[in-house]
Amino acid sequence: MADMRLIVAGAGGRMGRSLMQAIAGSRGVALAGAVEGADAEAIGRDSGELAGLGKNGVAVTAAVEPLLASADGLIDFTIPKATVGFAELMASKELVHVIGTTGLSAADEAAIAAAAKRAIVVKSGNMSLGVNLLAALVKRAAKTLDQDFDIDILEMHHNRKVDAPSGTALMLGRAAAEARGIDLAQHSAMSRDGGARRAGDIGFASLRGGTLVGDHTVIFAGTAERIELVHKAEDRMIFARGALKAALWGRGRAPGLYSMADVLGLSDF
């Protein structure tokens, strides 16, 4: 089978550059295009040079539509507004859309779900294979341990991260909430300024500083015992490699909204 040709959206950002490096170093995939916002400094630059690989002849452009005719999919770690636009474009061509964008609103999620009726969408708050295994373990632990075990999620990222809690923390919270049969929106504590803990809430704490890629700890605190499940990301390449795995998994599948749990066979874990 020919290499899967992938467009990288947000090519000028840190994740975009990591994705282009991962594509260059992986079998079965090839770079079909590099896309950025119209006012980005990266526009017109050689994407290979941008990623520190040397010239590859693929210039960064703001025009994604001309690239779709020769592409099999698009990997998207951008911003919600851009992601929703890409979702509709990918649906119009029935291509694979891998979404790692975080901070999506309920309306954004609905738009992506609608597009997934015509496109193959693999979406996750974190593309790391380890984090998605962690989410499965969190779900199992939350289901196994009774309500006497309180759940808190602590995350720390670099000082330039905008959204808090992180998309990964929310993904872990949703896994715990689903296992306990509760609505996370109704049973979450995003910050605490004093007062007793409300029974049944899932707590979140966000730290920001330095250049940290991302640490997540899920704490199950019971009477006289505590269980902690931890994942520490040391390099953004883990997210890039996971995204490539998701794209290759999605190739040739029926349109639908999938997750990394589907990619890794963890949906029934």
Secondary structure, 3 states (H helix, E strand, C coil): CCCEEEEEECCCCHHHHHHHHHHHCCCCEEEEEEECCCCCCCCCCEHHHHCCCCCCCCEEECCCHHHHHHCCEEEECCCHHHHHHHHHHHHHHCCEEEECCCCCCHHHHHHHHHHCCCCEEEECCCCCHHHHHHHHHHHHHHHHCCCCCEEEEEEEECCCCCCCCCHHHHHHHHHHHHHHCCCHHHCEECCCCCCCCCCCCEEEEEEECCCCCEEEEEEEEECCEEEEEEEEECCCHHHHHHHHHHHHHHCCCCCEEECHHHHCCCCCC
